[in-house]
Amino acid sequence: MIVSMSIDDELLKRFDEAIKTKGYSTRSEAMRELVRTFITDYGWNSGECKSIAVITLLYGRDVKKYELMKIQHRYKEIATMLHTHIDPVNCLEVYVIKSTGERIRELLKEFRGLQGVKVVKFVKSACEV
């Protein structure tokens, strides 16, 4: 399907510069990604879809592993988890979550509330309808 739109010259110039810098071969490729991101953000905020998110958790040796495991077991929405040792005192865990934005926010809040957790980051990746 072909969609046309009006855009002012300065905005188009800046868009083309961004496309070139980011490595897109066409405006269409960039626009498709922008639309997907827009839909993901909309779905995340409205609760109209299952979101797919990636959460990274950096924590020190002093984290209460039992408390972390209790959280992990309460969330069946965790599809995948990866654990790695960063150095002698720090661990990194990566979670792939499929759930509503609200439920993912609850999980983030629980992770952030754990003593010994140093960094919690997340990325909204997609929105399934």
C-alpha positions, 0 to 999 in steps of 0.5 A, spaced: 500 500 500 502 506 498 501 512 503 502 519 501 503 525 506 505 532 506 511 535 510 515 541 510 522 542 507 526 543 513 523 537 517 524 532 510 531 535 510 532 533 517 529 526 516 533 524 510 539 526 514 537 522 520 535 516 515 542 516 512 546 517 519 542 511 521 543 507 515 536 506 512 536 505 505 529 508 503 525 513 507 519 507 507 524 503 511 525 508 516 517 510 516 515 503 517 520 502 523 517 509 526 510 506 525 511 500 529 514 504 534 508 508 535 504 502 535 508 499 540 508 506 545 500 506 544 499 499 545 504 500 551 500 506 554 493 503 552 493 496 555 490 494 548 496 489 546 501 484 549 507 488 549 514 484 549 520 488 553 527 486 555 529 488 562 536 488 564 538 487 571 545 489 574 546 487 581 551 485 586 553 479 591 549 482 596 542 482 593 537 477 596 537 471 591 531 468 595 527 475 594 529 475 586 527 468 585 520 469 589 519 475 584 521 471 578 516 465 580 510 470 581 511 472 573 509 467 568 510 472 563 517 472 563 519 468 557 526 467 557 532 469 562 539 469 562 544 470 567 551 472 567 557 473 572 560 480 570 566 480 575 567 477 582 561 482 585 556 483 579 551 479 576 547 481 570 540 478 568 536 479 562 529 478 561 524 477 555 517 479 558 510 478 554 505 481 558 501 488 558 504 494 559 501 495 566 504 488 568 511 489 566 511 496 570 509 492 576 515 487 575 520 493 574 517 496 580 519 490 584 526 489 581 527 496 583 525 495 590 530 489 591 536 491 596 542 490 592 540 492 585 544 497 582 541 498 575 534 496 572 533 498 564 528 496 559 526 496 552 519 496 549 520 491 543 514 490 540 506 490 541 502 484 539 495 484 538 
